[in-house]
Amino acid sequence: MLEIQHRIAPKAGMIIQRVVLNSRPGKNGVPVAENFRLEQSTIADTIQAGQVRVRTLYLSVDPYMRCRMNEDTGSDYLLPWQLSEVADGGGIGIVEESKHDNLAKGDFVISFSWPWQTVAILDGSLLQKLVPQLVNGHLSYFLGAAGITGLTALLGIKEKGHVAVGANQTMVVSGAAGACGSLAGQMNRNSHIILCGQISQYNKDVPYPPPLPPDIEKIQKERNITRERFLVLNYMDKQEASVLQLCQWIQEGKLKVRETMVEGLANVGAAFQSMMNGGNIGKQIVLVSK
């Protein structure tokens, strides 16, 4: 558990807790909980037009965040976290005060750049309102099976999986205990590999996708196995319809959802370390408040 450090001069406003990047593990280093620091801070007492004050309920910790711990993420669509600045990622909260026309007190909202803090003031236009009934009341599912994770699993198979009805195909997920792999559900002759995430390689300073060892590359060529990278952000035009499909399967019990839940903002660093070491089954979630 991270200890609170009072490194910010007291100011007028609401007192909150937040988690900042304390140190970088380095390109070839293994991240630990101590790379993050829990601090006491403040936010303004009042909000401006278009803003909302939200209380954080759930935070998502994900493998891609390992890249954000480096000074250079190695990706053109990911920005690095800055030292002593609040970390951010997928998050869900409840609106406590609103000056945004489309959001009201009591609404549940989601953002994929949610600051790791107990309470935050956010631009309402960057938040999406959630309907808990779509996931049988399991709000955290919107960070996993009914969110980007589920979209990655569904669209990866649908758009890149070369799946044909009645073809008697076999699908194998090499990382089936993780958030995406546990939802998706290949390695024979004339087969196709959809490459989407390789958490075992994220602590290494190698390009993505990482090069194959010579013996594996030889097998790939001999067996006519194709290997293609998939990035869900290239298919966001299909997001709305796909999320509704995922929610329907959840409601019908056709999609089984696994989560690993850790309680407390102070444990977000430990949750990240555990997830990077394979300590989770399904989506790794941090419950910040109820």
RABELTA-V421072 format. One record per residue. N is the residue number from 1. RES is the residue in one letter. PHI is phi as a letter, one per 40 degrees, with the letter a starting at -180 (none if undefined). PSI is psi in whole degrees, 0 to 359 (none if undefined). D_CENTER is the distance of its C-alpha to the mean C-alpha in Angstrom with 2 decimals. Layout:
N_RES_PHI_PSI_D_CENTER + N_RES_PHI_PSI_D_CENTER
//
This chain:
1_M_none_138_20.91 + 2_L_c_139_20.91 + 3_E_c_144_24.19 + 4_I_c_131_24.58 + 5_Q_b_130_26.29 + 6_H_c_84_28.35 + 7_R_b_1_28.13 + 8_I_b_131_28.26 + 9_A_c_137_31.66 + 10_P_d_137_32.12 + 11_K_b_161_32.16 + 12_A_c_140_33.04 + 13_G_i_184_30.17 + 14_M_c_131_27.78 + 15_I_c_131_26.69 + 16_I_b_174_23.02 + 17_Q_b_146_20.91 + 18_R_a_160_18.13 + 19_V_b_126_16.33 + 20_V_b_163_17.14 + 21_L_c_116_16.96 + 22_N_c_324_20.22 + 23_S_a_163_20.74 + 24_R_b_137_19.46 + 25_P_c_345_19.65 + 26_G_g_157_21.12 + 27_K_d_326_20.41 + 28_N_b_15_21.73 + 29_G_c_160_20.96 + 30_V_c_123_19.02 + 31_P_c_145_16.71 + 32_V_b_165_18.01 + 33_A_d_328_17.43 + 34_E_c_353_20.20 + 35_N_c_347_18.29 + 36_F_b_154_17.08 + 37_R_b_133_19.67 + 38_L_c_128_20.05 + 39_E_b_157_22.43 + 40_Q_c_135_24.47 + 41_S_a_187_24.59 + 42_T_b_154_25.84 + 43_I_b_165_25.02 + 44_A_c_150_27.75 + 45_D_c_333_29.77 + 46_T_b_158_29.87 + 47_I_b_157_27.64 + 48_Q_c_169_28.75 + 49_A_d_132_29.21 + 50_G_g_352_26.02 + 51_Q_c_162_23.92 + 52_V_b_149_22.54 + 53_R_b_127_22.14 + 54_V_b_147_19.29 + 55_R_b_128_18.78 + 56_T_c_131_15.31 + 57_L_b_307_14.78 + 58_Y_b_144_11.24 + 59_L_b_147_8.39 + 60_S_b_134_5.00 + 61_V_b_133_5.38 + 62_D_b_154_4.33 + 63_P_d_324_7.54 + 64_Y_c_338_7.56 + 65_M_c_338_7.98 + 66_R_d_323_11.24 + 67_C_c_326_12.63 + 68_R_c_348_12.27 + 69_M_c_345_14.44 + 70_N_c_157_17.25 + 71_E_c_326_19.73 + 72_D_b_119_19.20 + 73_T_c_342_15.81 + 74_G_g_9_17.86 + 75_S_b_143_16.13 + 76_D_c_354_17.55 + 77_Y_b_7_14.44 + 78_L_b_129_12.62 + 79_L_c_144_14.51 + 80_P_c_148_15.10 + 81_W_c_147_14.84 + 82_Q_c_144_18.47 + 83_L_d_138_20.36 + 84_S_g_12_21.19 + 85_E_b_152_18.93 + 86_V_c_136_16.22 + 87_A_c_165_12.65 + 88_D_a_164_10.02 + 89_G_i_203_6.46 + 90_G_c_135_5.39 + 91_G_a_156_8.55 + 92_I_b_140_11.52 + 93_G_a_181_15.09 + 94_I_b_137_18.71 + 95_V_c_125_21.13 + 96_E_b_334_24.01 + 97_E_a_140_25.95 + 98_S_b_137_25.86 + 99_K_b_33_27.86 + 100_H_b_134_26.02 + 101_D_d_328_28.02 + 102_N_c_2_25.36 + 103_L_b_140_23.76 + 104_A_b_162_25.71 + 105_K_d_132_25.64 + 106_G_g_349_23.95 + 107_D_c_143_21.51 + 108_F_c_134_17.94 + 109_V_b_160_15.54 + 110_I_b_149_11.95 + 111_S_a_152_10.62 + 112_F_b_14_7.74 + 113_S_b_49_9.92 + 114_W_c_125_10.70 + 115_P_c_144_12.81 + 116_W_c_77_12.66 + 117_Q_a_161_16.02 + 118_T_c_321_17.93 + 119_V_b_145_19.36 + 120_A_a_154_18.83 + 121_I_b_120_20.84 + 122_L_b_157_18.97 + 123_D_c_118_20.31 + 124_G_d_333_20.56 + 125_S_c_346_20.47 + 126_L_c_4_16.82 + 127_L_b_149_15.86 + 128_Q_b_130_15.85 + 129_K_c_140_17.91 + 130_L_b_150_16.88 + 131_V_b_101_19.46 + 132_P_d_328_18.97 + 133_Q_c_335_21.72 + 134_L_c_337_19.74 + 135_V_b_32_17.76 + 136_N_f_33_20.78 + 137_G_g_356_19.69 + 138_H_c_82_16.48 + 139_L_d_323_14.38 + 140_S_c_339_11.27 + 141_Y_c_334_11.40 + 142_F_c_345_10.36 + 143_L_c_352_6.70 + 144_G_b_259_7.51 + 145_A_c_329_10.95 + 146_A_b_23_11.89 + 147_G_b_211_8.92 + 148_I_d_323_7.34 + 149_T_c_310_7.21 + 150_G_c_320_10.78 + 151_L_c_319_11.78 + 152_T_c_315_11.13 + 153_A_c_312_13.22 + 154_L_c_308_15.80 + 155_L_c_331_16.39 + 156_G_c_317_16.33 + 157_I_c_314_19.13 + 158_K_c_317_20.84 + 159_E_c_331_21.01 + 160_K_b_355_21.32 + 161_G_c_351_22.37 + 162_H_f_38_26.04 + 163_V_c_130_26.35 + 164_A_b_133_29.86 + 165_V_c_130_31.19 + 166_G_g_12_33.82 + 167_A_c_359_33.32 + 168_N_f_47_32.88 + 169_Q_c_158_29.83 + 170_T_b_134_27.83 + 171_M_b_133_24.08 + 172_V_b_134_22.62 + 173_V_b_118_19.00 + 174_S_c_334_19.22 + 175_G_b_60_16.01 + 176_A_c_359_16.48 + 177_A_c_352_15.24 + 178_G_c_181_11.55 + 179_A_c_315_8.91 + 180_C_c_314_10.07 + 181_G_c_329_13.50 + 182_S_c_346_14.49 + 183_L_c_328_14.47 + 184_A_c_307_16.11 + 185_G_g_none_19.21 + 186_Q_none_124_24.21 + 187_M_a_65_26.96 + 188_N_b_179_30.70 + 189_R_c_141_33.29 + 190_N_g_29_32.51 + 191_S_c_179_28.87 + 192_H_b_130_25.73 + 193_I_b_125_22.56 + 194_I_c_111_19.31 + 195_L_c_109_17.41 + 196_C_a_88_13.65 + 197_G_g_133_12.13 + 198_Q_a_81_14.44 + 199_I_d_332_12.99 + 200_S_c_345_16.67 + 201_Q_b_355_17.44 + 202_Y_c_342_14.91 + 203_N_c_1_17.39 + 204_K_b_145_20.16 + 205_D_c_73_21.52 + 206_V_b_155_21.83 + 207_P_c_159_21.01 + 208_Y_b_132_18.36 + 209_P_c_144_19.23 + 210_P_c_148_21.31 + 211_P_c_149_24.98 + 212_L_c_146_26.34 + 213_P_c_150_29.06 + 214_P_d_320_32.50 + 215_D_c_324_33.22 + 216_I_c_320_30.01 + 217_E_c_325_30.64 + 218_K_c_315_34.18 + 219_I_c_318_33.13 + 220_Q_d_316_30.80 + 221_K_c_318_33.79 + 222_E_c_324_36.31 + 223_R_c_8_34.40 + 224_N_f_48_33.37 + 225_I_c_124_29.64 + 226_T_c_152_27.55 + 227_R_b_119_24.16 + 228_E_b_137_21.94 + 229_R_c_143_18.60 + 230_F_b_131_16.22 + 231_L_b_115_13.80 + 232_V_c_334_12.47 + 233_L_c_342_12.93 + 234_N_c_357_16.59 + 235_Y_b_29_16.84 + 236_M_c_348_15.64 + 237_D_c_344_19.25 + 238_K_b_7_18.68 + 239_Q_c_307_15.69 + 240_E_d_308_17.91 + 241_A_c_323_20.10 + 242_S_c_321_17.46 + 243_V_c_319_15.52 + 244_L_c_323_19.01 + 245_Q_c_316_19.80 + 246_L_c_317_16.86 + 247_C_c_321_17.88 + 248_Q_c_317_21.44 + 249_W_c_324_20.83 + 250_I_c_314_19.13 + 251_Q_c_323_22.16 + 252_E_c_355_24.53 + 253_G_g_13_23.15 + 254_K_c_338_22.72 + 255_L_b_115_19.01 + 256_K_c_126_18.52 + 257_V_b_129_15.28 + 258_R_b_139_14.57 + 259_E_b_151_12.58 + 260_T_b_115_13.12 + 261_M_b_130_13.64 + 262_V_b_138_14.75 + 263_E_c_138_16.77 + 264_G_h_130_17.35 + 265_L_d_328_15.86 + 266_A_c_342_18.18 + 267_N_b_11_16.31 + 268_V_c_322_12.86 + 269_G_c_318_14.21 + 270_A_c_323_15.65 + 271_A_c_321_12.56 + 272_F_c_315_10.85 + 273_Q_d_315_14.21 + 274_S_c_316_14.58 + 275_M_c_319_11.40 + 276_M_c_338_12.62 + 277_N_c_8_15.99 + 278_G_g_21_15.22 + 279_G_c_353_15.77 + 280_N_b_154_13.39 + 281_I_b_121_14.26 + 282_G_g_203_11.72 + 283_K_c_133_8.43 + 284_Q_c_118_8.47 + 285_I_b_146_8.94 + 286_V_b_121_11.17 + 287_L_c_113_13.97 + 288_V_c_318_15.44 + 289_S_a_163_18.29 + 290_K_b_none_19.89
//
